[in-house]
Structures are given as structure tokens and as C-alpha cells.
Amino acid sequence: MHPEHDQWPEREAWLTAAIGERARVIRTRPIRVSSTTMDAVDVADRRGGIHRLALRRFTDAHRLGTDPWYDPRNEALALRLLESSDVPAPRLVAVDMAGEVWGAPTLLTSRIPGRTVTRPADMKRFLSELACTLVRIHAVAATPASGLIGYAPYTSVSEHSPPAWTTVPGLWERVLRAIAAPPPSGSRAFIHRDYHPGQTLFVRGRLRGVVDWTTACTGPPDIDVARMRINLAWDFGPPTAERFLATFAAESGEDGPHPYWELVDCADCLPDMEKPSTDDELRELRRFERHVASLASALGC
């Protein structure tokens, strides 16, 4: 975001109007560009208080037209639903859904302090924070009237095949046959849908924020547990994924996720996985496949 841009006066006016009369923008800086463009914006109100905000622009025009999970309206619905909860999520401040000011659908939210943790100093505490927060997410009341999208896999099972990089294609053939069966019955809840360590922000060992609610929906809560366990197995190995499961079960008082849903979510990861080009990437894929093999054994396939 460049203040010298011809549209800056209009954009600055939009930002300050979200805070109130005589507010002023005192700082902007880019955060990241990925599927969305993120900027940090600091706005001072008339009393001198500083509002630390995040500007999230959905700039991928092709995905806006083709990907049902790349939907700023759905994220806005989720953030409004979270306002009355104790889940540490950004609070929605303003929207430019038509992109009239920012040139693309845009959400302005509070900016949560903290950083993503990749090397936890205290793994037990790290897993506990992740598990406790997930229990709070699943406690959020969501009904069909909320307007949230309903859960579905990103891609159909029929579109999957054993990945080219695998050394155990038979494992994937069994997994794909198993998840082609009708899903098990179970409860539905409000879910993040992409809950993993990269979506969390920590300060001094405490989880202070969960971000990126674009794929939030109503669906099987097992999917959130599955996605977290996939990422933990990928980054730290299957034993850490098992430790998270035990921690979550203790915090929630519920049984572990059904292996069917865990395998569905594992298969959902395949389209984004490429042949490893480094030894580290190869080790990650092998950890992932050991996790898949354990789940397949639990399901009896």
C-alpha cells in the first residue's frame, strides 16, 4: 500500500472513517502477499489512542470467481459470529466488499500481536494452548441462519490418485477406497477448517490469536483436529501429533477424531504437495506418510 498512490486520499478517508471523527493514519506497512495482500495500518483516534489494524485484500480475481473457499463474505460472517465469543480472533472493523475503494474485496480488522511459533520451547504448553483454543472454537454457536458455508472436501475423492512422489502407492490406493465410502455419522459444529500452528499467534508462550478465517464453516469438528495433527506430524513427527490428540481429548472430554475424517483431510492435502526437491522436504513427506499409515491401520484399511 503506497500513500503516494492517486487513490490514497480516498483510501485514507475510508480508513479514518472506520475509527471516527478526526482520526488520522499514522503508519502503514506491508505484512505479506500470498493468496491475499495484507497490510498493517495504525490509526490514531481524536483522543490520541492508537488502533492497530490489519487490511486484508482478496486480490486473486481468478480464485474469487472459481474457488468457493476464497470468499471474503464468508470470512466476514465468521468474524461477526466470533465477536460474542472468547476465541482470540481479529475483530471486524469495516468492509469494502465490492472493492470500490481498494480495487478488490477488502476486510479491515483489528491486528493481533504475536508471532507464529515454529520451534516451541515448551512443547507440552504449546500443544495445550492449541488444544484449549480449539475447544473454544468448537463451542461457538453457529446455525444455518448464520449464512456460513457448509463443510465439503476441497476436491472430490474421485479426483485423487496416489501421488507421483510416494514410495507406497498401495497405501494411498487403500486410503482412497476407504474414504470413497459414506462418511460416519457425527456432530457438526463451527470449525476453522484450516486450523494449524501457522494460523496462530503466540506471545510469551500463550496463544493470543487465531487468524485466516476464510474457510470457516459448519462441519465435523474432527476436521480441525485432523488438520492440526497433519501439520504437527509434518513438522515434528507422528508422536507429536499423537500428543496433541491426547491433550485435546483431555481438554474437550471427547473421544479422538474418527480416522475416516483424518484420512479425508490427508487426501485433501495431496493437490498442494509436490515432489520433494530437498532432503528436508523428503523427510517431511515421509513423516506425513507414516501418519497416514497409522490412520489407515486404525480404520482397518
C-alpha positions in Angstrom: 0.0 0.0 0.0 1.6 3.2 -1.2 0.4 6.6 0.3 1.6 8.3 -2.9 -0.9 6.4 -4.9 -3.5 8.6 -6.7 -6.3 6.8 -4.7 -4.7 7.3 -1.4 -6.8 10.3 -0.2 -10.0 8.3 -0.8 -8.5 5.2 0.9 -7.2 7.2 3.9 -10.6 8.7 4.3 -12.1 5.2 4.3 -9.7 4.1 7.0 -10.2 7.0 9.3 -14.0 6.9 8.9 -13.9 3.4 10.4 -12.3 4.8 13.6 -14.2 8.1 13.9 -14.1 11.8 13.6 -10.7 13.5 13.4 -8.9 10.1 13.2 -5.7 10.0 11.2 -3.5 7.3 9.6 -0.1 7.5 11.2 1.6 4.4 9.7 1.2 1.7 7.0 3.4 -1.2 6.1 3.1 -4.4 4.2 2.8 -7.7 6.1 2.7 -10.3 3.3 1.4 -11.1 -0.1 0.1 -14.6 -0.6 -3.4 -15.5 -1.6 -4.4 -12.1 -0.1 -2.5 -8.9 0.3 -2.0 -7.9 3.9 -1.0 -4.5 5.3 -0.6 -3.3 8.8 -2.3 0.1 9.4 -2.0 2.2 12.6 -4.7 4.9 13.0 -4.9 7.5 15.8 -8.3 8.5 17.1 -9.1 12.0 18.2 -8.0 11.3 21.7 -4.6 10.0 20.6 -5.4 6.3 21.1 -3.7 4.1 18.5 -5.8 1.5 16.7 -3.6 -1.3 15.3 -5.4 -2.7 12.3 -4.9 -5.2 9.5 -6.1 -4.6 5.9 -6.8 -7.8 4.1 -7.4 -7.6 0.3 -8.6 -10.5 -1.8 -6.6 -9.7 -4.9 -6.8 -13.1 -6.8 -9.5 -12.4 -9.3 -9.4 -15.9 -10.7 -9.9 -17.5 -7.3 -12.7 -15.1 -6.5 -14.6 -16.4 -9.4 -13.8 -20.1 -9.1 -12.9 -21.1 -5.5 -15.8 -21.3 -3.1 -13.2 -21.3 -0.2 -11.7 -18.0 -1.2 -14.7 -15.9 -0.1 -14.3 -12.6 1.8 -18.0 -12.6 2.6 -17.7 -15.9 4.4 -14.7 -14.6 6.4 -16.7 -11.5 7.4 -19.6 -13.7 8.5 -17.2 -15.8 10.6 -15.6 -12.8 12.2 -19.0 -11.4 13.1 -20.0 -14.7 14.7 -16.8 -14.7 16.7 -17.4 -11.2 18.1 -19.5 -12.5 21.0 -17.1 -15.4 21.8 -13.9 -15.7 23.8 -12.0 -17.0 20.8 -8.9 -14.8 20.3 -9.7 -13.8 16.7 -9.5 -10.5 14.8 -12.5 -8.2 15.2 -14.1 -6.9 12.1 -13.9 -3.1 11.8 -15.0 -2.3 8.2 -15.6 -3.9 4.8 -15.3 -2.9 1.2 -16.8 -6.0 -0.2 -17.4 -4.5 -3.7 -13.8 -3.2 -3.9 -14.9 0.3 -4.7 -12.2 1.9 -2.6 -9.4 -0.8 -2.6 -9.9 -2.3 -6.1 -10.6 -5.8 -4.6 -12.9 -7.1 -1.8 -11.3 -5.9 1.5 -11.7 -6.5 5.2 -10.3 -4.2 7.8 -9.8 -5.9 11.2 -8.0 -5.5 14.5 -4.4 -6.6 14.4 -3.4 -9.2 16.9 0.1 -9.0 18.3 2.3 -12.1 18.4 4.2 -14.4 16.1 3.9 -17.9 14.7 5.9 -20.4 16.6 7.9 -22.9 14.6 10.2 -24.2 17.4 8.3 -24.4 20.6 10.5 -24.0 23.7 7.9 -25.9 25.7 6.1 -28.5 23.5 3.7 -29.5 26.3 2.5 -26.0 26.8 2.4 -25.3 23.1 0.1 -28.3 22.5 -2.1 -27.4 25.4 -2.6 -23.8 24.1 -3.5 -25.2 20.7 -6.0 -27.7 22.2 -7.7 -25.4 24.6 -8.2 -22.8 21.9 -9.7 -25.4 19.6 -12.2 -26.4 22.3 -13.3 -22.7 22.5 -13.7 -22.5 18.7 -16.0 -25.5 18.6 -18.1 -24.0 21.4 -19.1 -21.1 19.2 -22.8 -21.4 18.4 -23.4 -21.5 14.6 -26.7 -22.3 13.0 -27.7 -22.5 9.3 -29.1 -19.0 9.7 -25.6 -17.7 10.2 -25.0 -18.0 6.5 -21.7 -19.7 6.8 -20.7 -22.2 4.1 -21.1 -25.9 4.9 -18.1 -28.2 5.0 -17.0 -30.1 2.0 -13.6 -31.5 1.0 -11.6 -29.1 -1.2 -11.6 -31.7 -4.0 -13.7 -34.8 -4.7 -12.2 -38.2 -3.8 -12.7 -39.2 -7.4 -10.2 -36.6 -8.4 -7.4 -38.1 -6.3 -4.8 -40.7 -7.2 -1.7 -41.9 -5.4 0.9 -39.1 -5.6 3.8 -39.4 -8.0 6.3 -38.9 -5.2 5.1 -41.8 -3.0 7.1 -44.9 -2.4 3.9 -46.7 -1.1 1.2 -46.2 -3.7 -0.7 -49.2 -2.3 -1.2 -47.3 0.9 -2.8 -44.4 -1.0 -5.0 -46.8 -3.0 -6.4 -48.3 0.2 -6.9 -44.8 1.7 -8.8 -43.5 -1.4 -11.0 -46.6 -1.5 -11.8 -46.2 2.2 -12.8 -42.5 2.0 -15.0 -43.1 -1.0 -17.4 -44.8 1.4 -20.2 -42.8 3.0 -18.9 -40.7 6.0 -19.6 -41.8 9.5 -22.4 -40.0 11.4 -21.4 -37.4 14.0 -21.9 -33.9 15.3 -21.4 -30.7 13.4 -20.0 -27.5 14.8 -18.4 -24.2 14.0 -14.9 -25.1 12.6 -12.0 -23.1 11.4 -11.4 -25.6 8.7 -7.6 -24.8 8.3 -6.5 -24.9 12.0 -2.8 -25.4 12.3 0.2 -23.7 14.0 0.7 -21.3 11.1 -2.7 -19.8 11.8 -1.9 -19.0 15.4 0.0 -16.1 17.1 1.8 -16.5 20.4 3.2 -14.1 23.0 5.5 -15.4 25.7 4.2 -19.0 25.2 0.5 -18.0 25.3 -1.8 -18.3 22.2 -3.1 -14.8 21.6 -4.7 -15.1 18.2 -6.1 -17.3 15.5 -6.2 -15.8 12.0 -7.3 -16.5 8.5 -11.0 -17.4 8.9 -11.8 -17.5 5.2 -12.6 -21.2 5.2 -14.6 -21.2 8.5 -17.7 -23.3 8.2 -20.1 -25.6 9.9 -19.0 -29.2 9.7 -17.4 -32.1 11.5 -15.2 -30.8 14.3 -12.9 -33.8 13.6 -11.6 -31.9 10.6 -10.0 -29.2 12.8 -8.3 -31.9 14.8 -7.2 -33.7 11.7 -5.7 -30.6 10.1 -3.7 -29.8 13.2 -2.4 -33.3 13.5 -1.3 -33.4 9.9 0.7 -30.3 10.3 2.2 -31.5 13.6 3.1 -34.8 12.1 4.6 -33.0 9.1 6.7 -30.6 11.2 7.6 -32.6 14.3 6.7 -36.3 13.5 3.7 -38.6 14.3 4.5 -38.8 18.0 3.8 -35.1 18.4 0.5 -35.5 16.5 -0.4 -38.2 19.0 0.5 -36.0 21.9 -1.8 -33.3 20.6 -4.6 -35.8 20.3 -4.3 -36.9 23.9 -4.1 -33.2 25.0 -7.2 -32.3 23.0 -9.1 -35.3 24.4 -8.3 -34.3 27.9 -9.4 -30.7 27.4 -12.6 -31.5 25.4 -13.7 -34.6 27.2 -14.4 -36.1 23.8 -13.0 -39.2 22.0 -10.5 -38.7 19.3 -11.4 -37.9 15.7 -12.7 -40.6 13.5 -9.9 -41.9 11.3 -12.2 -41.5 8.3 -12.2 -37.7 8.6 -8.5 -37.6 9.3 -7.8 -39.6 6.1 -10.2 -37.3 4.1 -8.2 -34.3 5.2 -4.9 -36.1 4.4 -6.2 -36.7 0.9 -7.3 -33.1 0.7 -3.6 -32.1 1.1 -2.5 -34.0 -2.0 -3.1 -31.5 -4.7 -0.8 -29.0 -3.0 2.0 -31.5 -2.5 4.9 -31.6 -5.0 7.7 -34.0 -5.5 10.4 -33.2 -2.8 13.4 -31.3 -4.0 15.5 -31.4 -0.8 16.3 -33.9 1.9 14.2 -31.8 4.4 11.2 -32.0 2.1 11.6 -35.7 1.7 11.8 -36.2 5.4 8.6 -34.2 5.9 6.7 -36.3 3.3 7.9 -39.5 4.9 6.7 -38.3 8.3 3.4 -37.4 6.7 3.0 -40.9 5.2 3.8 -42.6 8.5 0.9 -40.6 9.9 -1.3 -41.6 7.1 -0.3 -45.3 7.5 -1.2 -45.1 11.2 -4.6 -43.7 10.4 -5.2 -46.3 7.7 -4.4 -49.0 10.2 -6.8 -47.5 12.7 -9.6 -47.5 10.1 -8.7 -51.1 9.1 -7.8 -50.4 5.5 
